[in-house]
Amino acid sequence: MCAANTRWIEYSSTASGVADDGRAQGCKGTRGYSIGIASVGDTFTIGGTTNKLHISLDGESGPYITLYSGSNLNARFVARDITEKMHNLGKADRRWDGAICVFENIPTAGNRFKIYSGTLGSASSVTVVSGTDSAHVILGFGTKSEVG
């Protein structure tokens, strides 16, 4: 009798490799991203004057994303909300449909949000900017690092 072996596969969001269309670049490269590096907690209060996130992916500005409003919102809930709102823009475009937001708690770097483009290669980039009723400062993007 043979016992089944459990196999776990972990995919790194910063790994180089091959994925669907990649928007040119021969489907190779890394994802562009923006990290909010300002110090933030792990719960957030988002209201009517701080509920919009203005994002540009691969040089294309989307309409702002309106975040769920509330008190003491879990950071992972906020990250999932950002991801779903980027996907729901209805653009039928890989850069938006494949974009993700994650919340990281790194002992040497602290709590931070990281938004990845849905594409790979040298044209892959993410920019978080200020705008009307912006949540970028609350989410730590007042000070940020952008790669791509």
Steps between C-alpha positions, in 0.01 A plus 500: 500500500633842405423816696429821313761773519382856555679745276493873562598745232574860583499764230696812575336824388846642424637203308621529142354265246240440238128577520221553251527805272730716715404792271798452267843426649469138376307407818812539715589736776385614841193687619516872567380602845453782748567457872364741757797527735359751749428347840143365526310285748303188423151652526365800312214747516392601153228761454341727243801731474760222494343223292644543151820350363647644180717243318681486167604159364755476219452871427120478473302686763180329594204669655554526873403205716245566774593297806264348753443748784500404866685502831768256613518330158744210489798572274457174308135590437611837361761330275235259369260790443764684294569185295129441430441864408790493250354185344148650490600804296367312197797577282549142368870581512766274652675783685184564706343152499821338627599775745516415870543679830654328801561605858839404636625492855877482476689516832782715359275721281170520688143486373444603140279465196645390167314531170618294201419555133336212320770494233865406472801668344667836477170681428339361819458776759274625778460859615281606794423872494309750709160625396164611635400315820812285468580207731864484388642658819290283735619190314867602519548619142588854612853363502542229240742302290402417143673241286435452132 
